[in-house]
Amino acid sequence: MQPNIFLTGATGYIGGAIADALIASGRVVIGLARSDEARTKLQSKGVFPIAGDLTAPAVLAQAVAASDGVIHAGTTNNGAIDEEAIRAIQGALAGSGKPFIYTSGIWVIGDTGGKVADETWPVNPAALVAWRPRVEELVLQAAAQGIRTVVIRPGVVYGRGGGILRDFVNSARETGAARYVGTGENRWPVVHVEDLADLYVRALNCPPATLLFAADATSFRVREIAEAASRGAGRDGRTEAWPLEDARRTLGAYADALVLDQLISSDKARTTLGWRPRSPSVLDDLRAGSYTK
């Protein structure tokens, strides 16, 4: 019998790639659908929809009961609501020994000051995600309730023409130059969305209370990434710096997250799970791949 995986965020950018990878691995995927449009989208991918969203604990518990594991790739970007959703999921999973994978992000560790961080690095979250470390801890501690809990912290996700990097492409096409926040000298750890999805499938077999970083081994400055996006958009590599103070007036706390300089190691995922990112580099994808379409 094929195992069932309940996946939140299945209609989203990361969740959609995870759904594809799960189905390719022989799993049956159950996803939340907030609307008729979402239901149709899930069905077209081969995902079984359940009507509801992260604000409906009873629906979450019902979906968990019908599953052999849970991957939480959705978020309301509201810490209080997300925490209640996670408590509902964990309440339904308690004592089952089933896997529960929670999606966080590397912004929870803050700027690494030019040093390479691993999973032992202390949290120092950007203001935008100040609520996430508490939720991470809630998930990891639930291992004591008989749940195989895993927290994954992806780097900046790219691929399939989506994610944050789409903003570079759009600004280049609209204004003639790819605009980035700050000086552009900071570095972003990145991971292709399909490589990330592969990691989630592998992580279903992790032991309880596992924390994993997810990024490829590249290290490019944001200015270089923006330049590649500009070339892919047919703008000859032209870029534009957006001063942080000015960006804050439009983007708020998001601007401060975008100027973090971070270096991370994903050796733990490689060593323990045999994970090997295989997709084109972020620069190649921007210059001549999915972002040029």
C-alpha positions as CSV (number, residue, x, y, z in Angstrom):
1,M,0.0,0.0,0.0
2,Q,1.4,3.4,-0.9
3,P,2.1,5.7,2.0
4,N,0.0,8.9,2.4
5,I,1.8,12.2,3.1
6,F,-0.2,15.2,4.3
7,L,1.5,18.3,2.7
8,T,0.6,21.9,3.7
9,G,1.4,24.6,1.2
10,A,1.0,22.1,-1.7
11,T,-0.2,24.8,-4.0
12,G,2.8,27.0,-3.3
13,Y,6.2,27.4,-4.8
14,I,8.2,25.0,-2.5
15,G,5.2,22.8,-1.7
16,G,4.4,22.3,-5.3
17,A,7.9,20.9,-6.0
18,I,7.7,18.7,-2.9
19,A,4.4,17.3,-4.1
20,D,6.0,16.4,-7.4
21,A,8.9,14.7,-5.7
22,L,6.6,12.8,-3.3
23,I,4.4,11.5,-6.1
24,A,7.5,10.5,-8.2
25,S,8.8,8.5,-5.1
26,G,5.5,6.6,-5.0
27,R,3.7,8.4,-2.2
28,V,0.1,9.6,-2.2
29,V,-0.1,13.3,-1.4
30,I,-3.0,14.9,0.5
31,G,-3.1,18.8,0.3
32,L,-5.1,21.6,1.8
33,A,-7.3,23.5,-0.7
34,R,-8.6,27.0,0.4
35,S,-10.7,27.5,-2.8
36,D,-12.1,25.8,-5.8
37,E,-9.2,27.1,-7.8
38,A,-6.7,25.5,-5.3
39,R,-8.7,22.2,-5.4
40,T,-8.5,22.1,-9.2
41,K,-4.8,22.9,-9.2
42,L,-4.0,20.1,-6.7
43,Q,-6.1,17.6,-8.6
44,S,-4.3,18.4,-11.8
45,K,-1.0,17.6,-10.1
46,G,-2.3,14.3,-8.8
47,V,-2.7,15.6,-5.2
48,F,-5.9,14.7,-3.2
49,P,-7.4,17.9,-1.9
50,I,-9.0,18.5,1.5
51,A,-11.0,21.7,1.9
52,G,-9.5,24.0,4.6
53,D,-6.5,26.0,5.6
54,L,-4.0,26.5,8.5
55,T,-6.6,28.3,10.6
56,A,-8.8,25.2,10.9
57,P,-7.4,22.8,13.5
58,A,-10.1,20.2,13.1
59,V,-9.4,19.9,9.4
60,L,-5.7,19.6,10.1
61,A,-6.2,16.8,12.6
62,Q,-8.5,15.0,10.1
63,A,-5.8,15.2,7.4
64,V,-3.1,14.0,9.8
65,A,-5.2,11.0,10.9
66,A,-5.4,9.9,7.2
67,S,-1.7,10.2,6.6
68,D,1.5,8.3,7.3
69,G,3.5,11.5,7.7
70,V,3.3,15.2,7.5
71,I,5.3,17.9,5.7
72,H,4.5,21.5,6.7
73,A,5.5,23.7,3.8
74,G,2.8,26.3,4.2
75,T,2.8,29.4,6.4
76,T,0.5,32.3,7.2
77,N,3.6,34.4,8.1
78,N,1.8,35.0,11.4
79,G,3.7,33.3,14.3
80,A,0.6,32.9,16.5
81,I,-1.5,31.3,13.8
82,D,1.3,29.0,12.6
83,E,2.0,27.9,16.2
84,E,-1.6,26.9,16.7
85,A,-1.6,25.0,13.4
86,I,1.5,23.1,14.4
87,R,0.0,22.3,17.9
88,A,-3.0,20.8,16.1
89,I,-0.9,18.7,13.8
90,Q,1.4,17.5,16.6
91,G,-1.6,16.7,18.8
92,A,-2.9,14.4,16.1
93,L,0.5,12.8,15.6
94,A,1.4,12.2,19.2
95,G,2.5,8.7,20.0
96,S,2.4,7.6,16.3
97,G,6.1,7.5,15.5
98,K,5.2,9.2,12.2
99,P,7.5,11.8,10.6
100,F,6.7,15.5,10.8
101,I,8.8,17.9,8.8
102,Y,8.6,21.6,9.4
103,T,9.9,24.3,7.0
104,S,11.8,27.2,8.5
105,G,14.6,29.2,6.8
106,I,18.2,30.4,7.2
107,W,17.1,33.9,8.2
108,V,16.6,32.6,11.7
109,I,20.4,32.6,12.3
110,G,21.0,36.1,11.1
111,D,24.2,37.5,9.6
112,T,27.1,35.0,9.9
113,G,29.8,37.6,9.8
114,G,31.8,35.9,7.0
115,K,31.9,32.6,8.9
116,V,30.4,29.3,7.7
117,A,27.5,28.3,10.0
118,D,26.1,24.8,10.5
119,E,23.2,23.5,12.5
120,T,25.0,24.3,15.8
121,W,25.0,28.0,15.1
122,P,22.9,30.0,17.6
123,V,19.8,31.7,16.4
124,N,19.7,35.5,15.9
125,P,16.7,35.9,13.7
126,A,16.0,38.8,11.3
127,A,13.0,40.8,12.7
128,L,10.8,39.5,9.9
129,V,11.1,36.0,11.2
130,A,11.6,36.7,14.9
131,W,8.8,34.2,15.7
132,R,10.3,31.2,13.9
133,P,12.9,30.0,16.5
134,R,10.1,29.5,19.0
135,V,8.1,27.4,16.5
136,E,11.2,25.4,15.5
137,E,11.8,24.6,19.1
138,L,8.1,23.6,19.5
139,V,8.6,21.1,16.6
140,L,11.9,19.7,17.8
141,Q,10.7,19.2,21.4
142,A,7.7,17.2,20.1
143,A,10.1,14.3,19.5
144,A,9.4,13.6,23.2
145,Q,5.7,12.9,22.2
146,G,6.6,10.1,19.9
147,I,6.9,12.1,16.7
148,R,9.8,11.9,14.3
149,T,10.2,15.7,14.1
150,V,12.5,17.3,11.5
151,V,13.2,21.0,10.9
152,I,14.6,22.1,7.5
153,R,16.1,25.5,7.0
154,P,16.3,26.2,3.3
155,G,18.6,28.8,1.8
156,V,17.1,31.3,-0.7
157,V,15.2,29.0,-3.0
158,Y,15.4,29.3,-6.8
159,G,14.4,27.4,-9.9
160,R,11.3,26.9,-12.0
161,G,11.4,30.6,-12.7
162,G,10.1,31.5,-9.2
163,G,10.9,32.6,-5.7
164,I,12.7,35.8,-4.6
165,L,14.9,35.8,-7.6
166,R,11.9,36.4,-9.9
167,D,11.9,40.0,-8.4
168,F,15.4,40.6,-10.0
169,V,14.1,39.4,-13.4
170,N,10.9,41.5,-13.2
171,S,12.8,44.7,-12.2
172,A,15.2,44.2,-15.0
173,R,12.5,43.8,-17.6
174,E,10.4,46.6,-16.2
175,T,13.1,49.2,-15.6
176,G,16.1,48.1,-17.6
177,A,18.2,47.1,-14.5
178,A,17.9,44.3,-11.9
179,R,17.5,46.1,-8.5
180,Y,18.9,44.7,-5.3
181,V,18.8,46.0,-1.8
182,G,22.0,47.4,-0.1
183,T,25.4,47.2,-1.6
184,G,25.0,43.8,-3.1
185,E,28.2,42.6,-1.5
186,N,26.4,40.2,0.9
187,R,26.0,36.6,0.0
188,W,23.0,34.4,-0.1
189,P,23.1,30.6,0.3
190,V,20.8,29.2,-2.4
191,V,19.1,25.9,-3.2
192,H,17.2,24.8,-6.3
193,V,13.6,24.1,-5.5
194,E,13.8,20.6,-7.0
195,D,17.0,19.7,-5.0
196,L,15.2,21.0,-1.9
197,A,12.2,18.8,-2.7
198,D,14.5,15.8,-2.9
199,L,15.8,16.6,0.5
200,Y,12.3,16.5,2.0
201,V,11.6,13.1,0.6
202,R,14.8,11.8,2.0
203,A,14.1,13.5,5.4
204,L,11.0,11.4,5.9
205,N,13.4,8.8,7.1
206,C,15.3,11.0,9.6
207,P,15.5,10.2,13.3
208,P,13.5,12.4,15.8
209,A,14.6,16.0,16.5
210,T,16.7,16.4,13.4
211,L,17.7,19.9,12.2
212,L,19.0,20.4,8.7
213,F,20.4,23.3,6.6
214,A,19.6,23.1,2.9
215,A,21.8,24.9,0.4
216,D,24.1,24.0,-2.4
217,A,27.9,24.6,-2.1
218,T,28.0,27.9,-4.1
219,S,28.7,31.3,-2.7
220,F,27.7,34.2,-4.9
221,R,27.3,37.9,-3.9
222,V,23.8,39.3,-4.4
223,R,25.2,41.8,-6.9
224,E,26.4,38.8,-9.1
225,I,23.0,37.1,-8.8
226,A,21.3,40.3,-9.9
227,E,23.7,40.7,-12.8
228,A,22.9,37.2,-14.0
229,A,19.2,37.9,-13.8
230,S,19.7,41.1,-15.8
231,R,21.5,39.2,-18.5
232,G,18.8,36.5,-18.7
233,A,16.2,39.2,-19.0
234,G,18.1,40.7,-21.9
235,R,19.3,43.8,-20.1
236,D,23.1,43.2,-20.6
237,G,23.9,42.7,-16.9
238,R,22.7,46.2,-15.8
239,T,21.9,46.4,-12.1
240,E,20.8,49.1,-9.7
241,A,21.5,49.3,-6.0
242,W,18.5,50.2,-3.8
243,P,19.8,51.9,-0.6
244,L,18.7,50.0,2.5
245,E,17.1,53.1,4.2
246,D,15.0,53.7,1.1
247,A,14.1,50.0,0.7
248,R,12.9,49.9,4.3
249,R,10.3,52.5,3.6
250,T,8.8,50.2,1.0
251,L,9.6,46.7,2.2
252,G,9.8,47.1,5.9
253,A,11.6,44.3,7.8
254,Y,11.9,42.3,4.6
255,A,14.6,44.7,3.4
256,D,16.8,43.9,6.4
257,A,16.5,40.2,5.7
258,L,17.6,40.7,2.1
259,V,20.9,42.3,3.2
260,L,22.0,39.5,5.5
261,D,25.5,38.1,4.6
262,Q,25.3,34.4,5.2
263,L,27.5,31.4,4.6
264,I,26.2,27.9,5.6
265,S,27.2,24.3,5.4
266,S,24.8,21.6,4.5
267,D,27.3,18.8,5.1
268,K,24.9,17.2,7.6
269,A,22.2,16.6,5.0
270,R,24.8,15.3,2.6
271,T,26.4,13.0,5.1
272,T,23.4,11.6,6.8
273,L,21.0,11.4,3.9
274,G,23.2,11.2,0.8
275,W,21.7,14.4,-0.5
276,R,23.5,15.8,-3.5
277,P,22.2,19.0,-5.2
278,R,22.3,18.4,-9.0
279,S,20.5,21.3,-10.6
280,P,22.1,24.1,-12.6
281,S,23.7,26.8,-10.6
282,V,21.7,29.9,-9.7
283,L,23.7,32.0,-12.2
284,D,23.2,29.5,-15.0
285,D,19.5,29.2,-14.3
286,L,19.1,33.0,-14.3
287,R,21.2,33.5,-17.5
288,A,19.9,30.7,-19.6
289,G,17.4,28.6,-17.7
290,S,13.9,28.8,-16.2
291,Y,14.0,32.5,-15.6
292,T,14.4,33.4,-19.3
293,K,11.0,32.0,-20.2
